[in-house]
Amino acid sequence: MLATTHDVLHRALEGSLPTDSEALALAAETDLQPLLSAASALRDSYHHNVVSYSKKVFIPLTQLCRDVCHYCTFAKPPVPGQRAYMTPEQVLEIARAGAAQGCKEALFTLGDKPELRYKVARRELDEMGYASTIAYLTAMAGLVYRETGLLPHANPGVMTRDEIAALREVTISQGIMLESVTDRLHEKGQVHYGSPDKHPAPRLQTMRDAGELQVPFTSGILIGIGETRRERVESFLALRALHAEYGHIQEIIVQNFRAKPDTKMANAPEPDLDDLLWSIAVARIVFGPEMNIQAPPNLSYDEYPKLVAAGLNDWGGVSPVTPDHVNPEAPWPHLESLREHTAECGKVLTERLAVYPAWALDSGRWQSPEMATAVIRAIDGDGFARVDTWSPGDAGTPPPSMDVPRKLDPERTINTATTDVAEILARAEAGEELAERDIARLFQARGDDYHLVCAAADRLRKQVNGDTVSYVVNRNINYTNICYFRCQFCAFAKGKMSESLRGTPYDL
């Protein structure tokens, strides 16, 4: 390991992000294991034992694109007799199938500005009454939300500020892959030659505009398309600078190139597993503990433990309904299989929305008013997706079965418990007063940590009360429901502005 790497990793583990020059120096590091160890520790310090994913449907609104990326099989030329765009009926058919399977995200992906290259696209948009592909996308995202309740995420490529703002009204997040910050890949013979929308400048400007408009945004890099490791780090730094200014980059995807038949890169070498692990680990070190780092599970060689050990905390979108139209040769893993593989890594597979928890919990800032309400209704107390319909105070619906209490078998090979929760519980049971951060950590318990908390609480109950559970028979005497406070969650109090609601006020 390089001496400079040792210093960078030491400071990173103490809470300091590497400077730009220190991050660039990591490009020369070839000793993989220290990078993996540091990245994994950084991830665990914030995300603990959670690895998230989004349950989605994939809606390819159009596969026409004015760009000609040399590795892509998603973009296709027009076919006589076939529509350039999916119809609203086709869009809703996919969305309804996803809703029926419990999906929460509608991922719209499409080619860049096909109407600027293909007459059939321009003609079809005119016939439907839309000025652009993005305008049609905006209408379809709103339609899907209204008709199915799925929460849209849009990946439409380079956009103007006005287009981002229009989409913000009907989506909960947006995204564009930076892929690479280097202009070198646009030279003749390189992968982005002839693809104007893949230049880094307009893509970075799209992300800058999204930051100013307060849109939760997804981005990332594509490795193995001719870039160097230094250029990968330069891409990370460009994204980090945007996030430092606006706070809106919610996810960094590290996606590995996969060679596809009938493309100019059909015989190009794919990055090997170590190269992918190096890129994930460096992304974690450059961005720090809080950032969400993702690698798609269907492109990752089924090496789940190694990928988790590299510092990722998210598997991305996984669909039980639609294929990965960008990588059709790589099927999504079955969700139960993904859950088992994640547990084998000591992590709990946890469903999220297309907007990550930190941004979902601050929806008043990051969403339009209508979408903010939809997000709040769809999340739990930690900002992850609600996976049941039960709420506290709901006497008519039993709470979900969590197999409580459950004894943790020390012989189990799969255990998602974390040492910090076990240590907090041990101090509590020893009579120590817990700090606020300790209590907050217990409220975040998931997987085996959750069962540890329940078991500790049950032991304390038995120690104090044995097996006795008491109750009292009472009579509530509410002498008035007239109140001058205006608590917006209250269905009991009445004032001058609510005399016509839920009966007349009373004063006994």
C-alpha positions as CSV (number, residue, x, y, z in Angstrom):
1,M,0.0,0.0,0.0
2,L,1.2,3.5,-0.9
3,A,2.2,5.7,2.0
4,T,-0.2,8.4,0.8
5,T,-3.0,5.8,0.8
6,H,-2.3,4.9,4.4
7,D,-2.7,8.5,5.4
8,V,-5.8,9.1,3.4
9,L,-7.5,6.0,4.8
10,H,-6.6,6.8,8.4
11,R,-8.0,10.3,8.1
12,A,-11.1,9.0,6.3
13,L,-11.9,6.6,9.1
14,E,-11.5,9.6,11.5
15,G,-14.2,11.5,9.6
16,S,-12.2,13.6,7.0
17,L,-13.0,13.3,3.3
18,P,-9.9,13.1,1.1
19,T,-8.9,16.3,-0.6
20,D,-9.1,16.4,-4.4
21,S,-5.4,15.7,-4.7
22,E,-5.5,12.9,-2.1
23,A,-8.4,11.3,-4.0
24,L,-6.5,11.5,-7.3
25,A,-3.5,9.8,-5.6
26,L,-5.8,6.8,-4.9
27,A,-5.8,6.1,-8.7
28,A,-2.3,4.7,-8.3
29,E,-3.2,2.4,-5.5
30,T,-3.2,-1.3,-6.5
31,D,-3.4,-2.9,-3.1
32,L,-7.1,-3.7,-3.0
33,Q,-7.6,-5.1,0.5
34,P,-6.9,-1.9,2.5
35,L,-9.3,0.0,0.3
36,L,-12.0,-2.6,0.8
37,S,-11.5,-2.7,4.6
38,A,-11.7,1.1,4.9
39,A,-14.7,1.4,2.6
40,S,-16.6,-1.3,4.4
41,A,-16.0,0.3,7.8
42,L,-17.0,3.7,6.5
43,R,-20.3,2.3,5.2
44,D,-21.1,0.5,8.4
45,S,-20.5,3.6,10.5
46,Y,-23.6,5.2,8.9
47,H,-25.7,2.6,7.2
48,H,-25.1,-0.1,9.8
49,N,-26.6,-3.5,8.6
50,V,-28.9,-2.1,6.0
51,V,-28.6,-2.7,2.2
52,S,-31.5,-1.1,0.4
53,Y,-33.2,-1.6,-2.9
54,S,-36.2,-0.2,-4.8
55,K,-39.0,-2.4,-6.1
56,K,-39.9,-1.0,-9.5
57,V,-41.3,-1.4,-12.9
58,F,-39.1,-0.3,-15.9
59,I,-41.1,1.8,-18.5
60,P,-39.0,2.4,-21.7
61,L,-41.1,5.3,-23.0
62,T,-39.1,5.3,-26.3
63,Q,-36.0,3.5,-27.4
64,L,-35.2,6.0,-30.1
65,C,-32.2,8.2,-29.3
66,R,-30.2,10.7,-31.2
67,D,-26.9,9.4,-29.6
68,V,-24.9,6.5,-31.0
69,C,-23.0,5.1,-27.9
70,H,-20.9,2.2,-29.1
71,Y,-21.8,-0.2,-26.3
72,C,-25.6,0.4,-26.2
73,T,-28.4,-2.0,-27.3
74,F,-31.2,0.0,-25.7
75,A,-31.3,2.6,-28.4
76,K,-32.9,1.3,-31.6
77,P,-33.6,3.0,-35.0
78,P,-37.3,3.4,-36.1
79,V,-39.0,0.3,-37.4
80,P,-41.6,0.9,-40.2
81,G,-45.1,0.2,-38.9
82,Q,-44.1,0.5,-35.2
83,R,-44.7,3.4,-32.9
84,A,-41.8,5.6,-31.8
85,Y,-43.4,6.0,-28.3
86,M,-45.3,3.8,-26.0
87,T,-49.0,4.7,-25.9
88,P,-50.6,5.8,-22.6
89,E,-52.4,2.5,-22.6
90,Q,-49.2,0.6,-22.9
91,V,-47.6,2.7,-20.1
92,L,-50.5,2.0,-17.8
93,E,-50.5,-1.7,-18.5
94,I,-46.9,-2.0,-17.3
95,A,-47.6,0.3,-14.3
96,R,-50.7,-1.6,-13.2
97,A,-48.8,-4.9,-13.4
98,G,-46.1,-3.4,-11.2
99,A,-48.6,-2.0,-8.7
100,A,-50.3,-5.4,-8.5
101,Q,-46.9,-6.9,-7.5
102,G,-46.3,-4.3,-4.8
103,C,-43.9,-2.1,-6.7
104,K,-43.6,1.5,-5.6
105,E,-41.3,3.0,-8.3
106,A,-42.1,3.6,-11.9
107,L,-38.7,4.1,-13.6
108,F,-39.0,5.9,-16.9
109,T,-36.0,5.5,-19.1
110,L,-35.6,6.7,-22.7
111,G,-33.3,7.9,-25.4
112,D,-32.1,11.5,-25.6
113,K,-34.1,13.9,-27.7
114,P,-35.0,11.5,-30.6
115,E,-37.2,14.1,-32.2
116,L,-34.1,16.0,-33.2
117,R,-32.9,13.1,-35.3
118,Y,-35.9,11.1,-36.4
119,K,-38.8,12.6,-38.4
120,V,-41.1,9.8,-37.1
121,A,-40.6,10.9,-33.5
122,R,-41.3,14.5,-34.4
123,R,-44.4,13.6,-36.3
124,E,-45.7,11.3,-33.6
125,L,-45.2,14.0,-30.9
126,D,-47.1,16.5,-33.1
127,E,-49.9,14.1,-33.5
128,M,-50.2,13.6,-29.8
129,G,-49.9,17.3,-29.1
130,Y,-46.6,17.4,-27.3
131,A,-43.7,19.8,-28.0
132,S,-41.0,17.4,-27.0
133,T,-40.2,13.9,-25.7
134,I,-39.7,15.4,-22.2
135,A,-43.2,17.0,-22.4
136,Y,-44.7,13.6,-23.2
137,L,-42.7,12.0,-20.4
138,T,-44.0,14.6,-18.0
139,A,-47.6,13.8,-19.0
140,M,-47.0,10.0,-18.7
141,A,-45.4,10.3,-15.3
142,G,-48.4,12.2,-14.0
143,L,-50.7,9.7,-15.6
144,V,-49.0,6.8,-13.9
145,Y,-49.0,8.4,-10.5
146,R,-52.7,9.4,-10.7
147,E,-53.9,6.1,-12.1
148,T,-51.7,3.6,-10.1
149,G,-50.1,5.4,-7.2
150,L,-46.6,4.4,-8.4
151,L,-44.0,7.1,-7.6
152,P,-42.1,8.0,-10.8
153,H,-38.4,8.4,-11.3
154,A,-37.2,9.8,-14.6
155,N,-33.9,9.1,-16.5
156,P,-34.5,11.1,-19.7
157,G,-30.9,12.3,-20.4
158,V,-29.8,15.9,-20.7
159,M,-32.6,18.4,-19.8
160,T,-33.2,22.1,-19.6
161,R,-34.0,23.9,-16.4
162,D,-37.6,24.2,-17.4
163,E,-37.9,20.5,-18.2
164,I,-36.4,19.6,-14.8
165,A,-38.9,21.9,-13.1
166,A,-41.9,20.4,-15.0
167,L,-40.8,16.9,-14.2
168,R,-40.4,17.8,-10.5
169,E,-44.2,18.3,-10.3
170,V,-44.8,14.6,-11.2
171,T,-41.7,12.7,-10.0
172,I,-40.1,12.1,-6.7
173,S,-36.5,11.9,-8.1
174,Q,-34.6,12.2,-11.3
175,G,-31.3,11.1,-12.7
176,I,-28.6,11.1,-15.3
177,M,-25.5,9.0,-15.4
178,L,-22.3,11.1,-15.8
179,E,-20.6,8.0,-17.1
180,S,-17.3,9.8,-17.4
181,V,-16.1,13.4,-17.0
182,T,-13.4,13.1,-19.7
183,D,-14.0,14.6,-23.1
184,R,-11.4,12.1,-24.5
185,L,-14.1,9.5,-25.0
186,H,-15.7,11.7,-27.6
187,E,-12.8,11.5,-29.9
188,K,-13.1,9.5,-33.1
189,G,-12.9,5.8,-32.4
190,Q,-14.0,6.3,-28.8
191,V,-17.3,5.1,-27.3
192,H,-19.1,8.5,-27.2
193,Y,-18.0,9.7,-30.7
194,G,-21.2,11.0,-32.3
195,S,-23.1,11.2,-29.1
196,P,-23.6,14.9,-28.3
197,D,-25.6,14.3,-25.2
198,K,-22.8,12.3,-23.6
199,H,-20.5,15.3,-23.3
200,P,-19.8,15.9,-19.6
201,A,-20.5,19.6,-19.7
202,P,-24.2,19.5,-20.5
203,R,-24.7,16.5,-18.2
204,L,-23.1,18.4,-15.3
205,Q,-25.2,21.4,-16.1
206,T,-28.3,19.3,-15.9
207,M,-27.3,18.2,-12.5
208,R,-26.4,21.7,-11.5
209,D,-29.9,22.9,-12.5
210,A,-31.4,20.0,-10.6
211,G,-29.5,21.1,-7.5
212,E,-30.8,24.6,-7.8
213,L,-34.3,23.3,-8.2
214,Q,-33.9,21.0,-5.2
215,V,-34.5,17.7,-7.1
216,P,-33.1,14.5,-5.5
217,F,-30.7,13.2,-8.2
218,T,-29.1,10.0,-9.1
219,S,-25.8,9.8,-11.0
220,G,-22.7,7.6,-11.4
221,I,-20.0,6.3,-13.7
222,L,-19.7,3.5,-16.2
223,I,-16.4,1.6,-15.9
224,G,-14.6,-0.3,-18.6
225,I,-15.5,2.0,-21.6
226,G,-12.0,3.2,-22.2
227,E,-11.5,5.5,-19.2
228,T,-8.5,5.4,-16.8
229,R,-8.8,4.9,-13.1
230,R,-7.6,8.5,-12.6
231,E,-10.5,9.6,-14.9
232,R,-12.9,7.6,-12.7
233,V,-11.7,9.5,-9.7
234,E,-12.0,12.8,-11.6
235,S,-15.7,11.9,-12.3
236,F,-16.3,11.2,-8.6
237,L,-14.8,14.5,-7.7
238,A,-17.0,16.4,-10.2
239,L,-20.1,14.8,-8.7
240,R,-18.8,15.4,-5.2
241,A,-18.4,19.1,-5.9
242,L,-22.0,19.4,-7.1
243,H,-23.2,17.6,-4.1
244,A,-21.2,19.8,-1.7
245,E,-22.9,22.8,-3.3
246,Y,-26.5,21.6,-3.5
247,G,-26.8,18.5,-1.4
248,H,-29.0,16.8,-3.9
249,I,-26.9,13.8,-5.2
250,Q,-28.6,11.0,-3.4
251,E,-26.9,8.1,-5.0
252,I,-23.7,7.2,-6.9
253,I,-23.9,4.2,-9.2
254,V,-20.8,2.3,-10.1
255,Q,-21.9,0.3,-13.2
256,N,-19.6,-2.1,-15.0
257,F,-19.6,-2.3,-18.8
258,R,-20.9,-5.5,-20.2
259,A,-20.1,-6.4,-23.9
260,K,-23.2,-6.9,-26.0
261,P,-23.5,-8.5,-29.5
262,D,-24.1,-6.3,-32.5
263,T,-22.3,-3.3,-31.0
264,K,-18.9,-1.8,-31.8
265,M,-17.7,-2.9,-28.4
266,A,-19.0,-6.5,-28.8
267,N,-15.5,-7.9,-28.4
268,A,-14.1,-5.3,-26.0
269,P,-12.8,-6.7,-22.6
270,E,-15.1,-6.3,-19.7
271,P,-13.8,-4.9,-16.4
272,D,-12.9,-7.8,-14.0
273,L,-14.3,-8.2,-10.5
274,D,-11.3,-6.6,-8.8
275,D,-11.6,-3.6,-11.0
276,L,-15.3,-3.2,-10.1
277,L,-14.5,-3.7,-6.4
278,W,-11.7,-1.1,-6.6
279,S,-14.1,1.4,-8.1
280,I,-16.8,0.8,-5.5
281,A,-14.4,1.1,-2.6
282,V,-12.8,4.3,-4.0
283,A,-16.3,5.8,-4.5
284,R,-17.1,5.2,-0.8
285,I,-13.8,6.7,0.4
286,V,-14.2,9.8,-1.8
287,F,-17.8,10.4,-0.9
288,G,-17.7,9.3,2.8
289,P,-20.0,7.2,5.0
290,E,-23.4,8.9,4.3
291,M,-23.5,8.7,0.5
292,N,-25.5,5.9,-1.1
293,I,-23.2,3.7,-3.2
294,Q,-24.9,1.3,-5.6
295,A,-23.8,-1.5,-8.0
296,P,-26.6,-3.3,-10.0
297,P,-26.9,-6.9,-8.7
298,N,-27.7,-8.3,-12.2
299,L,-24.3,-7.0,-13.5
300,S,-22.2,-8.1,-10.7
301,Y,-21.0,-11.7,-11.2
302,D,-23.1,-13.0,-8.3
303,E,-20.3,-12.1,-6.0
304,Y,-22.5,-10.6,-3.3
305,P,-20.2,-10.9,-0.3
306,K,-17.3,-9.2,-2.2
307,L,-19.5,-6.4,-3.5
308,V,-20.9,-5.7,0.0
309,A,-17.4,-5.8,1.4
310,A,-16.4,-3.1,-1.1
311,G,-18.7,-0.6,0.7
312,L,-21.9,-0.5,-1.2
313,N,-25.2,0.0,0.6
314,D,-27.7,-0.4,-2.2
315,W,-28.6,-2.8,-5.0
316,G,-30.6,-0.3,-7.0
317,G,-34.0,-0.9,-8.6
318,V,-35.1,-4.5,-8.9
319,S,-38.2,-5.4,-10.8
320,P,-40.5,-8.5,-10.4
321,V,-42.3,-7.5,-13.5
322,T,-40.1,-6.0,-16.3
323,P,-36.6,-6.9,-17.5
324,D,-33.6,-4.6,-17.5
325,H,-34.1,-3.1,-20.9
326,V,-30.7,-1.5,-20.9
327,N,-29.0,-4.9,-20.0
328,P,-31.5,-7.5,-21.3
329,E,-29.0,-10.3,-21.1
330,A,-28.7,-9.9,-17.4
331,P,-32.0,-10.8,-15.6
332,W,-32.9,-9.3,-12.2
333,P,-32.3,-11.6,-9.2
334,H,-35.4,-13.0,-7.6
335,L,-36.1,-10.8,-4.5
336,E,-36.1,-13.7,-2.1
337,S,-32.8,-14.8,-3.5
338,L,-31.4,-11.3,-3.2
339,R,-32.7,-11.2,0.4
340,E,-30.9,-14.4,1.3
341,H,-27.7,-13.4,-0.4
342,T,-27.8,-10.0,1.4
343,A,-28.4,-11.8,4.8
344,E,-25.4,-14.0,4.1
345,C,-23.4,-10.9,4.0
346,G,-24.7,-9.9,7.5
347,K,-27.0,-7.2,6.0
348,V,-30.7,-6.7,6.0
349,L,-32.4,-6.1,2.6
350,T,-34.6,-3.1,3.1
351,E,-37.0,-1.6,0.6
352,R,-36.8,2.1,-0.2
353,L,-38.6,4.4,-2.5
354,A,-37.0,6.0,-5.6
355,V,-36.0,8.8,-3.2
356,Y,-33.6,7.8,-0.5
357,P,-34.5,8.2,3.2
358,A,-32.6,11.4,4.0
359,W,-34.4,13.2,1.2
360,A,-37.8,11.5,1.8
361,L,-37.8,12.6,5.4
362,D,-37.3,16.2,4.2
363,S,-40.0,16.1,1.5
364,G,-41.1,19.6,2.1
365,R,-37.8,20.8,0.7
366,W,-37.2,18.1,-2.0
367,Q,-40.6,17.4,-3.5
368,S,-43.5,19.4,-5.0
369,P,-46.4,19.7,-2.5
370,E,-48.4,16.8,-4.1
371,M,-45.5,14.5,-4.4
372,A,-44.3,15.3,-0.9
373,T,-47.7,14.1,0.5
374,A,-47.3,10.9,-1.6
375,V,-43.8,10.3,-0.3
376,I,-44.8,10.9,3.4
377,R,-47.6,8.4,3.1
378,A,-45.3,5.8,1.6
379,I,-42.4,5.9,4.1
380,D,-41.8,4.5,7.6
381,G,-40.2,6.4,10.4
382,D,-36.7,6.0,9.0
383,G,-37.6,7.1,5.5
384,F,-37.6,3.7,4.0
385,A,-40.6,2.2,2.2
386,R,-43.6,1.2,4.2
387,V,-44.1,-2.5,3.6
388,D,-47.4,-2.9,5.4
389,T,-50.6,-0.9,6.0
390,W,-50.6,-1.0,9.8
391,S,-50.3,2.2,11.8
392,P,-50.1,2.8,15.5
393,G,-53.6,3.3,16.9
394,D,-55.2,1.1,14.2
395,A,-57.3,-1.2,16.3
396,G,-58.9,-2.9,13.4
397,T,-55.7,-4.3,11.8
398,P,-53.2,-6.5,13.6
399,P,-49.6,-5.4,13.5
400,P,-47.4,-7.3,11.1
401,S,-45.9,-10.5,12.4
402,M,-42.2,-10.0,13.2
403,D,-41.6,-13.3,15.0
404,V,-41.2,-11.7,18.4
405,P,-39.6,-12.6,20.6
406,R,-37.1,-14.9,18.8
407,K,-34.0,-16.3,20.4
408,L,-30.9,-15.8,18.3
409,D,-29.2,-19.1,17.7
410,P,-25.4,-18.7,18.1
411,E,-25.0,-21.6,15.7
412,R,-26.7,-19.8,12.9
413,T,-24.4,-19.0,10.0
414,I,-26.6,-16.1,8.9
415,N,-26.7,-13.3,11.5
416,T,-27.4,-9.6,10.7
417,A,-26.9,-8.3,14.2
418,T,-24.4,-5.5,14.7
419,T,-21.9,-5.1,17.5
420,D,-22.9,-1.5,18.4
421,V,-26.6,-2.5,19.1
422,A,-25.4,-5.4,21.3
423,E,-23.0,-3.1,23.2
424,I,-25.8,-0.5,23.8
425,L,-28.2,-3.2,25.1
426,A,-25.5,-4.6,27.4
427,R,-24.9,-1.2,28.9
428,A,-28.6,-0.6,29.3
429,E,-29.1,-4.0,31.1
430,A,-26.2,-3.2,33.3
431,G,-28.1,-0.1,34.5
432,E,-26.2,2.6,32.6
433,E,-28.0,5.6,31.4
434,L,-28.1,5.7,27.6
435,A,-27.1,8.8,25.6
436,E,-29.5,10.2,23.1
437,R,-27.5,8.8,20.2
438,D,-27.7,5.3,21.7
439,I,-31.5,5.5,22.0
440,A,-31.7,6.8,18.4
441,R,-29.6,3.9,17.2
442,L,-32.0,1.4,18.9
443,F,-34.9,3.0,17.1
444,Q,-33.1,2.2,13.8
445,A,-32.7,-1.5,14.6
446,R,-33.6,-3.9,11.8
447,G,-33.1,-7.5,11.1
448,D,-31.5,-9.4,14.0
449,D,-30.8,-6.1,15.8
450,Y,-34.6,-5.7,16.0
451,H,-34.9,-9.1,17.7
452,L,-32.0,-8.3,20.1
453,V,-33.9,-5.1,21.2
454,C,-37.1,-7.0,21.7
455,A,-35.4,-9.8,23.6
456,A,-33.6,-7.3,25.9
457,A,-36.9,-5.5,26.6
458,D,-38.6,-8.8,27.4
459,R,-35.9,-9.7,29.9
460,L,-36.3,-6.3,31.6
461,R,-40.1,-6.8,31.7
462,K,-39.7,-10.2,33.3
463,Q,-37.1,-8.8,35.8
464,V,-39.4,-6.0,36.9
465,N,-42.9,-7.5,36.6
466,G,-42.5,-11.2,36.1
467,D,-45.4,-12.4,34.0
468,T,-47.9,-10.0,35.3
469,V,-49.6,-7.6,32.8
470,S,-51.9,-5.0,34.4
471,Y,-54.7,-2.8,33.1
472,V,-57.2,-0.4,34.5
473,V,-60.9,0.1,33.8
474,N,-61.6,3.8,33.3
475,R,-64.1,6.3,31.9
476,N,-62.9,9.2,29.8
477,I,-64.7,12.4,30.7
478,N,-63.8,15.0,28.0
479,Y,-65.6,18.1,29.3
480,T,-65.0,20.1,26.2
481,N,-63.6,19.8,22.7
482,I,-63.2,23.5,22.2
483,C,-59.6,24.5,21.7
484,Y,-57.7,27.5,20.4
485,F,-54.7,25.5,19.3
486,R,-54.6,24.5,15.7
487,C,-52.6,21.2,15.8
488,Q,-53.0,19.9,12.2
489,F,-53.0,16.2,13.2
490,C,-55.9,16.6,15.7
491,A,-59.4,15.2,14.9
492,F,-60.7,16.0,18.4
493,A,-60.5,19.7,19.0
494,K,-62.8,22.2,17.5
495,G,-62.6,26.0,17.2
496,K,-64.3,28.8,15.3
497,M,-62.9,27.6,12.0
498,S,-64.1,24.0,12.4
499,E,-67.6,24.3,13.7
500,S,-69.1,22.5,10.7
501,L,-66.7,19.6,10.9
502,R,-67.5,16.3,12.9
503,G,-70.6,17.8,14.7
504,T,-71.0,20.9,16.9
505,P,-68.6,21.9,19.7
506,Y,-69.5,21.0,23.2
507,D,-68.8,22.2,26.7
508,L,-70.1,20.0,29.5
